[in-house]
Structures are given as structure tokens and as C-alpha cells.
């Protein structure tokens, strides 16, 4: 939510951008995607993804931000693709392709989020991205559904990616992390 994002960013002394994706009628609030950054955010946008969900008829988004780090611009995307039951493989591929198309003009890119797929990273690989989260410990009870895809940045070591376990009462997904270096 917007207030939760603001609270986290303020608590961590970070900048942020948040865009709502849907209005959750049960929780009675907007929920969406956010990006937090310790570096300046030069621009941001809400990217509407293709493929409406089958049952809920919701439209997924990606929050995009261009972050300035040491004079370099890095395009970052935070997303949450449709579930396997509500969208299917082709729909999630279309959602990833929408982000890949948008990112095509940026040399340094990080795409991250809940992809609701263990193997959609092969599509990103075919598009020239590195998929560092393909072998990390599972991020939820179903497997590795949360991923990062990276282009133009380097991982400094083999221990530059992982999963951080949290109690299930906090989330049904464990956070994943990645450490990158600008070339």
C-alpha cells in the first residue's frame, strides 16, 4: 500500500515510488508495486501489463523507476504477475514481454518481483538478461516464484543473491535479494 511503502522508505531513509495496481475489496485499500532506493530517482512510471486475469478481471502493472547511481542511470522494475490459475503461462510471458519491450531502450536494467513462475526466467535469458535467482532457495511453498532479471550490471561474487527466510505470518513469500556492481 502507499502508506506502508512510505513508512518503510522513511524508516530506512530511502526514496521511493509506488503505484497502485488494484483496489482490494476485502482489505478495502489499493495494493500495488513499489521501488525503494538509497539513490535519487530521476523518473518513474506505471507500466500497464497485458493479459487481464481470467477470474478477478484485474490488470497487473509494473512500477518503473530510473535510478541515478554514480552518474549512471539504472532502470528498475517492480512487478507482480498473474497467478498460474488466474492467467496461465502465455499471459505471464506476455506480461514479462511488456516489461522487456519497455526496458529495451535502457542499457542497465533490473527487473524484480513475484513472477508466479519457476521458469519464466528463460524468456528473459533469451532476451539477453542474466537470471541470477534461478537456483536460489524457494521463496514460497510452491518453489522459486520470485526473481530478478538483470542486464548490463555485474554480480560481484557467487554469494551475491539469496532468499531471506521470514515467518509465514509476515508474508507467504520470503524476500529475495541481489548484490550488483555497475561496470
Order of alpha helices (4+ residues) and beta strands (2+ residues): alpha-beta-beta-beta-beta-beta-alpha-beta-alpha-beta-beta-beta-beta-beta
